[in-house]
C-alpha cells in the first residue's frame, strides 16, 4: 500500500480513531476518515493496532446478563411456557 493522502490529514485522523471505533462519527466525517485510511499506510497500521488492543483489553464477562424485563410480574403460565 502506498501513501496517497497528504500527511497533514494524519494527526486529525489519528486523533479521531477512538471515535471511529466506537461508531461516534457523523457519516460525512466517517467517510473522509475511511478515504484517508485507504490511502495512508501509517494510519491504517495505527488503526489496526488500536483495534487489536481494544479487543485484547475488552473484559470477559462470565455472569449472565440480567433480563430486561422484571420476570416476577409475568404470570406463572408464561414463565413455564418460555422455559
C-alpha positions as a printed Julia matrix, in Angstrom:
83×3 Matrix{Float64}:
   0.0     0.0    0.0
   1.39    3.38  -0.94
   0.68    6.59   0.91
  -1.62    8.59  -1.39
  -3.02   11.14   1.04
  -1.42   14.29   2.39
   0.41   13.8    5.67
  -1.4    16.86   7.04
  -4.53   14.72   7.46
  -2.77   12.13   9.63
  -2.89   13.94  13.01
  -6.62   14.63  12.64
  -7.3    11.07  11.54
  -5.3     9.53  14.39
  -6.98   11.79  16.95
 -10.41   10.6   15.77
  -9.7     6.85  15.69
 -11.29    6.09  19.05
 -14.49    7.83  17.99
 -14.39    5.86  14.74
 -14.02    2.57  16.61
 -16.91    3.48  18.93
 -19.09    4.43  15.96
 -19.4     8.01  17.22
 -18.9     9.92  13.98
 -21.17   11.72  11.61
 -21.44    9.93   8.25
 -19.52   12.59   6.3
 -16.6    12.61   8.73
 -16.61    8.81   8.83
 -16.4     8.67   5.02
 -13.48   11.14   4.95
 -11.68    9.1    7.58
 -12.2     5.86   5.67
 -10.96    7.53   2.47
  -7.84    8.61   4.32
  -7.28    5.16   5.84
  -7.48    3.53   2.41
  -4.65    5.7    1.14
  -2.4     6.01   4.2
  -0.35    3.0    5.28
   0.77    4.67   8.52
  -2.74    5.48   9.68
  -4.15    2.08   8.74
  -1.35    0.41  10.73
  -2.18    2.57  13.73
  -5.9     1.83  13.33
  -5.27   -1.94  13.24
  -3.02   -1.72  16.31
  -5.62    0.3   18.22
  -8.45   -2.04  17.24
  -6.47   -5.11  18.29
  -5.5    -3.54  21.61
  -9.17   -2.78  22.31
 -10.12   -6.38  21.54
  -7.49   -7.82  23.84
  -8.32   -5.35  26.61
 -12.06   -6.0   26.45
 -13.35   -7.56  29.67
 -14.62  -11.1   29.53
 -17.96  -11.5   31.27
 -18.81  -14.75  32.9
 -22.07  -13.68  34.52
 -25.34  -13.92  32.65
 -26.94  -10.62  31.79
 -29.99   -9.64  33.77
 -33.25   -9.85  31.86
 -34.53   -6.55  30.5
 -37.97   -7.3   31.97
 -38.94   -7.92  35.57
 -39.97  -11.56  35.25
 -41.73  -11.54  38.61
 -44.64   -9.58  37.11
 -45.36  -12.17  34.41
 -47.98  -14.84  35.04
 -46.54  -18.22  36.0
 -48.01  -19.87  32.87
 -45.95  -17.54  30.65
 -42.76  -18.28  32.57
 -43.32  -22.03  32.28
 -44.05  -21.76  28.53
 -40.87  -19.75  27.93
 -38.62  -22.07  29.93
